[in-house]
Amino acid sequence: MPTPLTTAYSVPPGTRIVFFSGLTAKDSDSQTVAKGDATGQTEHILNAIDETLRQAGGSLDDVIKLTIYLQKREDAPAVGQVRARRFVTGPPPASTMIIAQLMSDDQLVEIEAVAALS
C-alpha cells in the first residue's frame, strides 16, 4: 500500500453511514468466484461494494474503513495491490487479520466496509 497509510477518518455532520457485513466472493447462485485466487476474490468483493454504493448515490471512493480477513498470510501482498489500485485517492483506514478458516473452505478473502455518503 502507498504510504502514509490513513489511520483515522472523521465523519462530517449530516453524513449518511453505510455498513457492509463481511462479504465474500460469491455469485448470485452462492457459488464461489475465483476459487484459489485471492486477487480475483478481492476484486469481486470490492466490485460488489462499489455497485451497492453506486445504487445509494456513492462509490468506492466513499469507503472510510475496511476490515479484511484472509485465510492465508501469503495472500496479503496481492490483496494490498488490489486495494492500492482500487483506492486511488488514498486508502481508507484498514485492519487485516489472518484467520484459520472462513465460512467456506474455498473462500480466501472476506471484507467488511464502512462508507460515508454526503
C-alpha positions in Angstrom: 0.0 0.0 0.0 1.1 3.6 -0.6 2.4 5.5 2.4 1.4 7.2 4.5 -1.5 4.9 5.4 -4.7 6.5 6.6 -5.2 5.7 10.3 -8.4 7.7 11.0 -11.3 9.4 9.4 -13.7 11.9 10.9 -17.2 11.9 9.6 -18.7 15.3 9.0 -22.2 16.1 10.5 -25.1 15.2 8.2 -23.2 12.3 6.6 -25.0 9.0 5.9 -23.1 6.0 7.1 -23.4 2.6 5.2 -22.1 -0.5 6.9 -21.3 -3.7 5.0 -21.2 -7.0 6.7 -18.4 -9.4 5.8 -18.7 -10.0 2.1 -17.1 -13.0 0.3 -16.7 -13.7 -3.4 -20.0 -15.4 -4.1 -22.1 -15.1 -7.2 -25.9 -14.9 -7.4 -26.1 -18.7 -7.0 -23.9 -18.6 -3.9 -21.1 -20.2 -5.8 -17.5 -19.1 -5.1 -16.0 -16.8 -7.6 -12.2 -17.0 -8.4 -11.5 -20.2 -6.4 -7.9 -20.2 -5.2 -7.3 -16.6 -6.4 -7.2 -14.0 -3.6 -6.8 -11.2 -6.2 -9.9 -12.3 -8.1 -11.9 -12.7 -4.9 -10.8 -9.2 -3.6 -11.8 -7.6 -6.9 -15.2 -9.4 -6.9 -15.9 -8.2 -3.3 -14.8 -4.6 -4.0 -16.9 -4.6 -7.1 -19.9 -5.7 -5.1 -19.3 -2.9 -2.5 -18.9 -0.3 -5.3 -22.1 -1.4 -7.0 -24.1 -1.2 -3.8 -22.7 2.3 -3.1 -23.4 3.5 -6.6 -27.1 2.4 -6.1 -27.1 4.5 -3.0 -25.5 7.5 -4.8 -21.9 7.0 -3.8 -18.9 4.9 -5.0 -15.9 3.1 -3.6 -14.3 6.5 -3.0 -16.7 6.9 -0.1 -15.3 3.9 1.8 -13.8 5.1 5.1 -13.0 1.8 6.8 -12.1 -1.7 5.8 -11.7 -4.9 7.8 -10.1 -7.6 5.8 -10.0 -11.3 6.8 -7.5 -13.6 5.0 -7.2 -17.3 5.2 -3.5 -17.2 4.2 -0.9 -14.7 5.2 0.8 -15.1 1.8 -2.3 -13.5 0.1 -1.8 -10.2 1.9 0.5 -8.6 -0.7 -1.9 -9.5 -3.6 -4.9 -8.1 -1.6 -2.8 -5.0 -0.8 -2.1 -4.5 -4.5 -5.8 -4.6 -5.3 -6.6 -2.1 -2.5 -3.9 0.3 -3.8 -5.3 0.0 -7.4 -8.9 0.5 -6.3 -8.5 3.3 -3.8 -6.5 5.8 -5.8 -7.4 8.9 -3.9 -5.9 7.4 -0.7 -6.5 4.1 1.1 -9.2 4.1 3.8 -8.1 3.0 7.3 -8.0 -0.8 7.3 -7.3 -3.7 9.5 -6.2 -7.0 8.1 -6.4 -10.3 10.0 -5.2 -13.8 9.2 -7.7 -16.3 10.4 -7.7 -20.1 10.3 -10.8 -20.5 8.2 -13.7 -18.5 6.7 -17.2 -20.0 6.4 -16.3 -21.9 3.2 -13.1 -23.7 2.5 -12.8 -22.1 -0.9 -13.1 -18.5 0.5 -9.8 -16.8 0.8 -10.9 -13.3 1.5 -13.8 -11.6 3.4 -14.2 -7.9 3.6 -16.3 -5.6 5.9 -16.6 -2.0 4.9 -18.0 1.3 6.2 -18.8 4.2 3.8 -19.8 7.8 4.4 -22.1 9.3 1.9 -22.8 13.1 1.9 
